[in-house]
Amino acid sequence: MIVTQFKLTACIRTFSFPFFLLFYCSSSFGQQKITGIVRSADSLPLEGAVIIVKNSKQGTLSASDGSFSIAAKPGDVLIVSSVGMVKKEVLIRDEAQVNVILSFAITNVEEVVVIGYGTAKKKDLTGAVASVSAKDFNNGIYSS
């Protein structure tokens, strides 16, 4: 009886490790290499765009030609963002190629006045304020 129990325990140990390994690695099964290109609304490639798989720690940056490669599985969501662009979420289906077009983020910039020793907002200034445009600088060269 002790020999039978020993054989049963050895059998469980022998077969439990492969099943554990299969279960442990099952999270990486189904993942595939997703490639793509990130472009701006005017069809120019975006270098340095951030591509992240939502709810994970996986991420990458786009290359100088806008191309990227990341491991993801169907059903995952890619979050693509870049400076000055609107962030976009893309659902991964069965395709291995994902092309993303980001639109420009339109923001209002407040008027800033440059003074001799710092900067200030135009609304915060009191007194006389002069405005200088590019044509004032391009009058030509004066020699004396």
Residue, then its C-alpha position, 0 to 999 in steps of 0.5 A: m500500500i505504501v508503494t502504491q501511494f508513493k507511485l501515485t504521489a510521484c505520478i501527480r508530481t510528474f504530470s502536475f508540472p507540465f499542466f502548471l507550466l501550460f496554465y502559467c504560460s497560457s496568458s502569453f498564448g494568443q498574443q501576436k506581434i502587432t505592427g503598424i504606422v502612426r501618422s498625423a492627420d496630414s499623412l506625415p509619420l509621427e516619430g516618438a508616438v507612445i503606444i501602450v496596451k491598455n491595462s498592462k505594462q506593455g508599451t513602445l514608441s514609434a520609430s522615425d518613419g512612424s512604424f511600431s511593433i508590440a505584442a498584443k492579442p485580439g480584444d486588447v486595446l492600444i492607446v496611442s498618443s503623441v505631443g500635440m495630438v489627440k489620444k486615440e484608442v484602437l481595438i485589436r481584432d484579428e489583423a496583424q497590421v494597425n495603422v493609426i491616424l492622430s488628429f491635431a489637438i487644438t488649444n488656445v494659447e494665452e497672449v504672453v508679453v516678453i519684457g526685459y527681464g521676464t514674461a507676464k500675461k498681457k491682462d496682468l500688465t498695467g501701463a503702456v504696452a507696445s507690440v512689435s511684429a515681424k515686419d518691424f524687424n525686416n526693414g533692412i540693414y542700416s549702416s552708419 
